[in-house]
Amino acid sequence: MKIFCIFSILLLCLFSAIPGLSDDSYKIIFETMDCSGNTGFASVGLDEIYKMNNGDCSEPDHPGRKLKQLLVHDGSGSYTAYTLTQDEAGKVMRDMKEYMRARKGVLERSDSIIIGH
C-alpha cells in the first residue's frame, strides 16, 4: 500500500510537470494593433473569449475602417481587451467557427465526452 501511494504521488508530479498536459485549452494566435499602428502578437484560449466589439479608433493604414476589440476573460472576473484590424478579427472569427464545428462533429460522430474546466 505504501509503495502504491508513493508511485501515485510520483506519477502525479510527473504529469503536472509536463507542459501542456495541465493546460489543454485550444489556443489561437493573432496579430494585435493599437491606435498608433504598433503591432504585436497574442495567444488566447478559445474558451476564454467573451466577445468582439468595435474599437475606439480607426486603423492607421485604412482610416475608414475601425479597429476591433476582442474581450477575453482574464480569470479574475474582468476582461483583457486586445485590439485588432478587421482582417485579423475575421481570421479569429473563422478560427472560432472552425473549432466549434470540429467540436460539434466529434460529439455527433462518437460517444466522446468533452470535459471543460
Secondary structure, DSSP 8 states (H G I E B T S, - for coil): -HHHHHHHHHHHHHHHHSTTTS----EEEEEEE-TT--EEEEEEEGGGEEEEEEEEEE-SS-TTSEEEEEEEE-SSSSEEEEEE-HHHHHHHHHHHHHHHHHHHHHHHHS-------
